[in-house]
């Protein structure tokens, strides 16, 4: 069993397709099929089952995927260790969409400049999918809505966010979810932590949510609200970055639904050189931001 085989297996498991995995790895599909067949023969088990034109992991495949994530992470740590503990190799970082747009760019630029030997791969997704990626080893770390009291995870805070509900500019002031009961809601798909916060806000006020419209981008949500089609929840920092923000009204939710903290999370015992370097850089950036705000005040 070779690491190259495991990397192919991991890519196919994540993509659910040999064709898409081949595109991701820049190989021909027939090569991946051959390597997977060889791996199954070596292990004596079936790793995938085909269901509706998509490859699904078998029970044995699910077990191997967990070990694969850990073995590939250890490979990267070993690579860095023999180079004197310097960050190098692959580093897979997951992030929420809003964090990717607002807080991440400056950190990414500094990290790339400081550690050019690291192949940093950023994947944006809802918090639920990011946590799944952490647990199964697909991600080395993830920026998610926290804090999270989950066994097996460690973390440090990145930033605090103020959450606002946006409506068309003529909408009356929103003091509770009852003021928008029944109106259409634009949000990300299931697994989004902000969506869960919004649902909890409605439930707290015993208000009925209107039709939920799933949209995968904040600019599209804003455009729909501008058109008067419904309401949406987002961080104030995200709204401040969007063109057209002056064409909606932002209503701050009542406590405790108005505050969220973004955390960097990782699996306990899996903080290698790449992640340690990111944590040091992130914490330095946070300290600098706090000092800058204090000077402005």
C-alpha positions as CSV (number, residue, x, y, z in Angstrom):
1,X,0.0,0.0,0.0
2,X,1.7,3.2,-1.3
3,X,1.0,6.8,-0.3
4,X,0.3,7.6,-3.9
5,X,-2.5,5.0,-4.0
6,X,-3.9,6.4,-0.8
7,X,-3.9,9.9,-2.3
8,X,-5.8,8.6,-5.3
9,X,-8.3,6.7,-3.0
10,X,-8.9,9.9,-1.0
11,X,-9.5,12.0,-4.1
12,X,-12.0,9.5,-5.5
13,X,-13.8,9.2,-2.1
14,X,-14.1,13.0,-1.8
15,X,-15.2,13.6,-5.4
16,X,-17.4,10.5,-5.7
17,X,-16.2,10.1,-9.3
18,X,-13.0,8.7,-10.9
19,X,-13.4,11.3,-13.7
20,X,-13.5,14.3,-11.4
21,X,-10.7,12.8,-9.2
22,X,-8.6,12.4,-12.3
23,X,-9.1,16.0,-13.2
24,X,-8.2,17.1,-9.7
25,X,-5.0,15.0,-9.7
26,X,-4.2,15.8,-13.4
27,X,-4.2,12.2,-14.4
28,X,-6.1,10.0,-16.8
29,X,-9.1,8.1,-15.4
30,X,-7.8,4.7,-16.5
31,X,-4.7,5.2,-14.4
32,X,-6.8,5.9,-11.3
33,X,-9.0,2.9,-12.0
34,X,-6.0,0.6,-12.2
35,X,-4.4,1.9,-9.0
36,X,-7.7,1.6,-7.1
37,X,-8.1,-2.0,-8.3
38,X,-4.6,-2.8,-7.3
39,X,-5.2,-1.3,-3.8
40,X,-8.5,-3.4,-3.4
41,X,-6.6,-6.5,-4.4
42,X,-3.8,-5.8,-1.9
43,X,-6.3,-5.3,0.9
44,X,-8.7,-8.0,-0.2
45,X,-11.8,-5.8,0.2
46,X,-14.1,-3.7,-1.9
47,X,-13.6,0.0,-1.2
48,X,-16.4,1.5,-3.3
49,X,-19.9,0.7,-4.4
50,X,-21.5,2.4,-7.4
51,X,-24.9,4.0,-6.7
52,X,-26.7,6.1,-9.3
53,X,-23.6,6.9,-11.3
54,X,-21.7,7.9,-8.1
55,X,-19.1,6.0,-6.2
56,X,-20.1,5.4,-2.6
57,X,-17.6,4.2,0.1
58,X,-18.1,0.7,1.3
59,X,-17.9,0.1,5.1
60,X,-14.2,-0.9,4.6
61,X,-13.7,2.2,2.5
62,X,-14.9,4.5,5.3
63,X,-12.5,2.9,7.7
64,X,-9.6,3.3,5.3
65,X,-10.5,6.9,4.5
66,X,-10.0,7.9,8.2
67,X,-6.6,6.2,8.3
68,X,-5.7,7.7,5.0
69,X,-6.2,11.2,6.2
70,X,-4.1,10.6,9.3
71,X,-1.3,8.8,7.3
72,X,-1.1,11.6,4.7
73,X,-1.0,14.2,7.4
74,X,1.8,12.3,9.2
75,X,3.6,12.2,5.8
76,X,3.5,16.0,5.6
77,X,4.6,16.4,9.2
78,X,7.5,14.0,8.6
79,X,8.5,16.0,5.6
80,X,8.5,19.2,7.6
81,X,10.3,17.6,10.5
82,X,13.3,16.4,8.5
83,X,13.6,19.9,7.1
84,X,14.2,21.2,10.6
85,X,10.5,21.7,11.5
86,X,10.0,24.3,8.8
87,X,6.5,24.5,7.3
88,X,6.3,22.6,4.0
89,X,4.1,20.2,2.0
90,X,0.3,20.2,1.8
91,X,-1.9,22.2,4.2
92,X,-5.7,21.9,3.6
93,X,-7.6,24.7,5.3
94,X,-11.4,24.9,5.3
95,X,-13.3,28.2,5.8
96,X,-16.8,29.6,5.9
97,X,-17.8,31.7,2.9
98,X,-17.9,35.0,4.8
99,X,-14.5,34.4,6.5
100,X,-13.0,33.5,3.1
101,X,-14.1,36.9,1.7
102,X,-13.3,39.2,4.6
103,X,-10.8,37.9,7.1
104,X,-8.8,35.4,5.1
105,X,-7.2,37.3,2.2
106,X,-4.7,39.2,4.4
107,X,-3.8,36.1,6.3
108,X,-3.3,34.1,3.1
109,X,-1.1,36.7,1.6
110,X,1.1,36.8,4.7
111,X,1.3,33.0,5.0
112,X,2.2,32.5,1.3
113,X,5.0,35.1,1.6
114,X,6.4,33.7,4.9
115,X,6.1,30.0,3.9
116,X,6.4,29.5,0.1
117,X,7.2,25.8,0.6
118,X,3.7,25.1,1.8
119,X,1.0,24.1,-0.7
120,X,-1.9,25.8,0.9
121,X,-5.3,24.5,-0.3
122,X,-8.4,26.6,0.8
123,X,-11.9,25.0,0.6
124,X,-15.0,27.1,1.4
125,X,-18.1,25.3,2.6
126,X,-20.8,25.5,5.3
127,X,-19.6,24.9,8.9
128,X,-21.2,21.4,9.1
129,X,-19.3,20.2,6.0
130,X,-16.1,21.7,7.3
131,X,-16.4,19.9,10.6
132,X,-17.0,16.6,8.7
133,X,-13.8,17.3,6.8
134,X,-11.9,17.8,10.0
135,X,-13.1,14.6,11.5
136,X,-12.4,12.4,8.5
137,X,-9.0,14.0,7.9
138,X,-9.8,15.7,4.6
139,X,-8.9,19.1,6.3
140,X,-6.0,20.0,8.5
141,X,-7.8,22.9,10.1
142,X,-11.0,24.9,9.5
143,X,-12.4,28.3,10.3
144,X,-15.9,27.7,11.6
145,X,-18.6,29.3,13.8
146,X,-17.7,28.4,17.4
147,X,-16.6,27.8,20.0
148,X,-17.2,24.1,19.6
149,X,-17.3,21.7,22.5
150,X,-16.5,18.6,20.4
151,X,-14.3,15.7,21.7
152,X,-11.2,15.4,19.7
153,X,-10.9,19.0,18.5
154,X,-8.8,22.0,19.7
155,X,-9.2,25.6,18.6
156,X,-8.4,29.3,19.0
157,X,-10.7,32.3,18.2
158,X,-10.1,34.4,15.1
159,X,-12.7,37.2,15.3
160,X,-16.1,38.3,16.6
161,X,-18.9,39.0,14.2
162,X,-22.1,41.0,14.5
163,X,-25.1,39.4,12.8
164,X,-27.7,41.4,11.0
165,X,-30.9,40.7,9.2
166,X,-31.2,42.6,5.9
167,X,-34.5,43.7,4.4
168,X,-35.6,46.1,1.7
169,X,-35.2,49.7,2.8
170,X,-38.9,50.4,3.3
171,X,-39.4,47.5,5.7
172,X,-40.4,48.6,9.3
173,X,-37.9,48.1,12.1
174,X,-37.3,44.5,13.0
175,X,-37.4,44.0,16.7
176,X,-38.1,40.2,16.7
177,X,-38.7,37.4,14.3
178,X,-42.4,38.0,14.5
179,X,-41.7,41.2,12.4
180,X,-40.6,39.1,9.5
181,X,-42.7,36.0,10.1
182,X,-43.8,34.3,6.8
183,X,-41.4,36.2,4.6
184,X,-39.1,34.3,2.3
185,X,-35.6,33.7,3.7
186,X,-32.5,33.5,1.6
187,X,-29.7,31.4,3.1
188,X,-27.1,28.8,2.5
189,X,-27.9,25.1,2.4
190,X,-28.3,22.8,5.4
191,X,-25.1,22.6,7.5
192,X,-24.6,26.4,7.5
193,X,-24.1,27.6,11.2
194,X,-25.6,31.0,10.4
195,X,-28.7,29.3,9.0
196,X,-29.0,27.3,12.2
197,X,-28.6,30.6,14.3
198,X,-31.4,32.1,12.1
199,X,-33.7,29.2,12.6
200,X,-33.0,29.3,16.4
201,X,-33.9,33.1,16.4
202,X,-37.3,32.3,14.7
203,X,-37.9,29.4,17.1
204,X,-37.1,31.6,20.1
205,X,-39.7,34.2,19.1
206,X,-42.3,31.5,18.1
207,X,-42.3,32.9,14.6
208,X,-42.8,30.9,11.4
209,X,-40.1,31.1,8.7
210,X,-41.3,31.7,5.2
211,X,-40.1,29.7,2.3
212,X,-36.4,29.0,2.5
213,X,-34.5,29.8,-0.7
214,X,-31.0,28.3,-0.7
215,X,-28.4,30.5,-2.4
216,X,-24.6,29.9,-2.5
217,X,-23.3,33.4,-2.4
218,X,-23.8,36.6,-0.4
219,X,-23.9,38.9,-3.4
220,X,-26.9,36.9,-4.7
221,X,-28.6,37.0,-1.4
222,X,-28.2,40.8,-1.3
223,X,-29.5,41.1,-4.8
224,X,-32.7,39.1,-3.9
225,X,-33.3,41.3,-0.9
226,X,-32.8,44.5,-2.9
227,X,-35.4,43.2,-5.3
228,X,-37.9,42.9,-2.3
229,X,-38.1,39.1,-2.5
230,X,-37.3,38.4,1.1
231,X,-34.8,38.7,4.0
232,X,-31.4,37.3,4.7
233,X,-28.9,37.0,7.5
234,X,-25.2,37.8,7.3
235,X,-22.3,39.2,9.3
236,X,-22.1,43.0,9.3
237,X,-18.5,42.8,8.0
238,X,-19.8,40.8,5.0
239,X,-22.5,43.3,4.3
240,X,-20.1,46.2,4.5
241,X,-18.0,44.7,1.8
242,X,-20.8,44.3,-0.8
243,X,-21.7,46.7,-3.5
244,X,-25.3,47.7,-3.2
245,X,-25.4,47.5,0.6
246,X,-26.9,51.0,0.8
247,X,-30.0,49.7,-0.9
248,X,-31.1,47.5,2.0
249,X,-31.7,48.1,5.7
250,X,-29.7,46.1,8.3
251,X,-31.5,45.1,11.6
252,X,-29.3,43.8,14.4
253,X,-30.7,40.7,16.0
254,X,-31.4,40.8,19.7
255,X,-28.9,39.1,22.1
256,X,-27.7,36.4,22.1
257,X,-28.4,35.9,18.4
258,X,-26.5,39.0,17.3
259,X,-23.0,37.7,18.1
260,X,-20.9,35.0,16.6
261,X,-17.2,34.1,17.0
262,X,-15.2,32.5,14.2
263,X,-12.7,29.9,15.5
264,X,-9.8,28.0,13.9
265,X,-10.3,24.3,14.8
266,X,-8.2,21.3,14.3
267,X,-7.9,17.7,15.5
268,X,-6.1,17.2,18.9
269,X,-2.6,15.9,18.5
270,X,-2.5,16.9,14.8
271,X,-0.9,20.4,15.1
272,X,2.1,20.1,12.8
273,X,4.6,22.7,11.6
274,X,2.2,24.1,8.9
275,X,-0.7,24.6,11.3
276,X,1.5,25.9,14.1
277,X,2.8,28.6,11.7
278,X,-0.7,29.5,10.7
279,X,-1.8,29.8,14.4
280,X,1.2,32.1,15.2
281,X,0.4,34.3,12.2
282,X,-3.3,34.4,13.0
283,X,-2.8,35.3,16.6
284,X,-0.3,38.0,15.6
285,X,-2.9,39.4,13.2
286,X,-5.6,39.4,15.9
287,X,-3.3,41.2,18.3
288,X,-2.5,43.8,15.7
289,X,-6.1,44.3,14.8
290,X,-7.1,44.8,18.4
291,X,-4.3,47.4,18.9
292,X,-5.3,49.2,15.8
293,X,-8.9,49.5,17.0
294,X,-7.7,50.8,20.4
295,X,-5.7,53.5,18.7
296,X,-8.7,54.6,16.6
297,X,-10.9,54.7,19.7
